[in-house]
Amino acid sequence: VKRDLATLVGREHDVLVIGGGIHGAFSAWDAAQRGLKTALVEAEDFGAGTSWNSLKTIHGGLRYLQTADLARMRESIRERRTLLRIAPALVRPLPFLVPTYGHGMKGREALAVALLVNDLVSADRNRGLPRERRIPAGRRLDRDELRALVPGIPAEGLTGGGLWVDAQVESSERLLIGVLHAAASEGAVLANHVRVVGIDVAAGRVGVVRVEDTRARAGFEVRARVVLNAAGPAMDEVLALAGATRAPVPLLRAVNLVLRRPVVTQCAVGALSAGRYLFLVPWAGRSMAGTHYVAPDAMPLAEQALGFLAELARAYPWAGLGPEDVSLVHSGRVPGRDSRHLTTRHRLIDHRREGLDGLVSVQGVKYTTARAVAEEAVDHLTLRLGRNCRGRTATTRLTRAVPLEGDLASRTRTAVHEEMALSLADAMLRRLDLGTAGPPAATDVDEVARVLSEELAWSPARVLAEREALAAVFAGAAL
Ligand SMILES: Cc1cc2nc3c(=O)[nH]c(=O)nc-3n(C[C@H](O)[C@H](O)[C@H](O)COP(=O)(O)OP(=O)(O)OC[C@H]3O[C@@H](n4cnc5c(N)ncnc54)[C@H](O)[C@@H]3O)c2cc1C
């Protein structure tokens, strides 16, 4: 993954992808693999947007049973299986359990039926998977089994519970970088810290896309036959650059809390709160709790995070959660159906009818299904380009979707020379997995900063600025 701005501006691409989150990354890989001349520009760093905040659950879509949305459920099951197959070093099965209190529609019998239907709908969930990546059938737990798995859980009215297996991506950042390696190996031209600042439209067609290298503060023009807007929550801001006047998609602010302690260890544990399930998820020797949603202007982030912590403390009284447990607050904007409810459907919009021929937007709703959504988007682009080529990302192993190896100095050099880390935060947070669970050890920061300053010839003033920028990330994500 090399930053090649000369090729970015020097050729006409078939496809220019705007946004290097998980949807943009999968789109660039898919397009390049189909033989399209592909470029991707990312305003900040790859995966620094919404994709950085995920709870890391690769959902099989059990929740879609509530609305009998079997199509969504099938898509999630297929994509869970795909990720287990193409990124086996990072994606693993993870058991989930929910306790039941009482009987009937909200009790253990209803859950047992849901698990049974889940197994039937996902009968092919393990097709082609190696034994250690297979998802076993769900099962009912009796009261004692449940109490053994979740010591301290309130016993009054407890009738048992249900256990099913989903999956978890250990490092969503490394998975995304693995996708970019695959894209680059197929010839995609990728650049981080390059922001789209203007989209010129002439005679109803999108022409030149104006970009800025935000580190060098230099402007360029990029040409492409079609432009895919994969800017996530910034979709409408990018559309505005092209003069689009459509009504904006409502956004919600989603929050997770990363906890210092392994509050749960063997399984993720669900709890009903205000009519919806919260989950405590074991991850990287710690736990994460998610997810809480409000309209972004409803309250400040700190107030939302504290409110969510109070809700968690009520829902998991046995966990004894307090502010001292929180090492990091994840927050990202996700598309809503309206200003209160999440949408479960991705959007793929061809803006031709709005007088913006050559511009297509894709807005996904789950990390889990990003590959499939990208494939659908690229299917559409190939049609628009008059090309007939099918996607193969579902069956291509992501060989570089693995943790980096070697001592910290050599991993840092790999991050710089093979993975386009341009800042201390790029390297620490999204290449080396140091700081994804909270502020990293000072010795690690020192070592990574030392290697980066050597490799990138940073001045002492630059090193200081990079350290301050990294510290600011954690200051903004503290409780
Ligand atoms: C708290 C939280 C928890 C979640 N948990 C889960 C989970 O457990 N499982 C799951 O499947 N999903 C989960 N999700 C959803 C998932 O994270 C998102 O659906 C996914 O990451 C969105 O990816 P994206 O590529 O569409 O957007 P983003 O990751 O936001 O990427 C868009 C990119 O576009 C770039 N961009 C914006 N404007 C420009 C411009 N002008 N020029 C160039 N680039 C630009 C941005 O910098 C950004 O990097 C969660 C989301 C949140 C917020």
The ligand as a MOL file (V3000), in Angstrom:
LIG
                    3D

  0  0  0     0  0            999 V3000
M  V30 BEGIN CTAB
M  V30 COUNTS 53 58 0 0 0
M  V30 BEGIN ATOM
M  V30 1 C -20.5090 2.8080 18.2290 0
M  V30 2 C -20.6990 1.9270 16.9930 0
M  V30 3 C -20.7340 0.5590 17.1210 0
M  V30 4 C -20.8980 -0.2720 16.0020 0
M  V30 5 N -20.8470 -1.6200 16.1550 0
M  V30 6 C -20.9460 -2.4290 15.0720 0
M  V30 7 C -20.8280 -3.8380 15.2150 0
M  V30 8 O -20.5980 -4.3550 16.3000 0
M  V30 9 N -20.9510 -4.5900 14.0810 0
M  V30 10 C -21.1910 -4.0580 12.8660 0
M  V30 11 O -21.3130 -4.8180 11.9070 0
M  V30 12 N -21.2770 -2.7200 12.6920 0
M  V30 13 C -21.1740 -1.9030 13.7650 0
M  V30 14 N -21.2680 -0.5310 13.6150 0
M  V30 15 C -21.5250 0.0220 12.2780 0
M  V30 16 C -20.2370 0.1190 11.4450 0
M  V30 17 O -19.1710 0.5540 12.2460 0
M  V30 18 C -20.4530 1.0760 10.2750 0
M  V30 19 O -21.5700 0.6640 9.5110 0
M  V30 20 C -19.2620 1.1330 9.3330 0
M  V30 21 O -18.0490 1.2630 10.0290 0
M  V30 22 C -19.4310 2.3030 8.3750 0
M  V30 23 O -18.3460 2.2960 7.4860 0
M  V30 24 P -18.2630 3.3500 6.3030 0
M  V30 25 O -17.1170 2.9520 5.4580 0
M  V30 26 O -19.5780 3.4760 5.6430 0
M  V30 27 O -18.0600 4.7490 7.0340 0
M  V30 28 P -16.7440 5.3800 7.6810 0
M  V30 29 O -15.9420 4.3790 8.4100 0
M  V30 30 O -17.1780 6.5960 8.4340 0
M  V30 31 O -15.8880 5.8100 6.4030 0
M  V30 32 C -16.1680 6.9440 5.6330 0
M  V30 33 C -14.8530 7.6570 5.3770 0
M  V30 34 O -15.0600 8.7190 4.4590 0
M  V30 35 C -14.1250 9.6990 4.7500 0
M  V30 36 N -14.5500 10.9680 4.1640 0
M  V30 37 C -15.5630 11.7760 4.5660 0
M  V30 38 N -15.5980 12.8860 3.8090 0
M  V30 39 C -14.5960 12.7640 2.8850 0
M  V30 40 C -14.1120 13.5980 1.8460 0
M  V30 41 N -14.6560 14.8090 1.5920 0
M  V30 42 N -13.0450 13.1860 1.1170 0
M  V30 43 C -12.4630 11.9730 1.3590 0
M  V30 44 N -12.8840 11.1640 2.3590 0
M  V30 45 C -13.9350 11.5520 3.1060 0
M  V30 46 C -14.0980 9.7360 6.2790 0
M  V30 47 O -12.9100 10.3180 6.7810 0
M  V30 48 C -14.2610 8.2640 6.6380 0
M  V30 49 O -13.0260 7.6410 6.9360 0
M  V30 50 C -21.0730 0.3170 14.7200 0
M  V30 51 C -21.0360 1.7080 14.5860 0
M  V30 52 C -20.8140 2.5110 15.7000 0
M  V30 53 C -20.7150 3.9910 15.5300 0
M  V30 END ATOM
M  V30 BEGIN BOND
M  V30 1 1 1 2
M  V30 2 1 2 3
M  V30 3 2 2 52
M  V30 4 2 3 4
M  V30 5 1 4 5
M  V30 6 1 4 50
M  V30 7 2 5 6
M  V30 8 1 6 7
M  V30 9 1 6 13
M  V30 10 2 7 8
M  V30 11 1 7 9
M  V30 12 1 9 10
M  V30 13 2 10 11
M  V30 14 1 10 12
M  V30 15 2 12 13
M  V30 16 1 13 14
M  V30 17 1 14 15
M  V30 18 1 14 50
M  V30 19 1 15 16
M  V30 20 1 16 17
M  V30 21 1 16 18
M  V30 22 1 18 19
M  V30 23 1 18 20
M  V30 24 1 20 21
M  V30 25 1 20 22
M  V30 26 1 22 23
M  V30 27 1 23 24
M  V30 28 2 24 25
M  V30 29 1 24 26
M  V30 30 1 24 27
M  V30 31 1 27 28
M  V30 32 2 28 29
M  V30 33 1 28 30
M  V30 34 1 28 31
M  V30 35 1 31 32
M  V30 36 1 32 33
M  V30 37 1 33 34
M  V30 38 1 33 48
M  V30 39 1 34 35
M  V30 40 1 35 36
M  V30 41 1 35 46
M  V30 42 1 36 37
M  V30 43 1 36 45
M  V30 44 2 37 38
M  V30 45 1 38 39
M  V30 46 1 39 40
M  V30 47 2 39 45
M  V30 48 1 40 41
M  V30 49 2 40 42
M  V30 50 1 42 43
M  V30 51 2 43 44
M  V30 52 1 44 45
M  V30 53 1 46 47
M  V30 54 1 46 48
M  V30 55 1 48 49
M  V30 56 2 50 51
M  V30 57 1 51 52
M  V30 58 1 52 53
M  V30 END BOND
M  V30 END CTAB
M  END
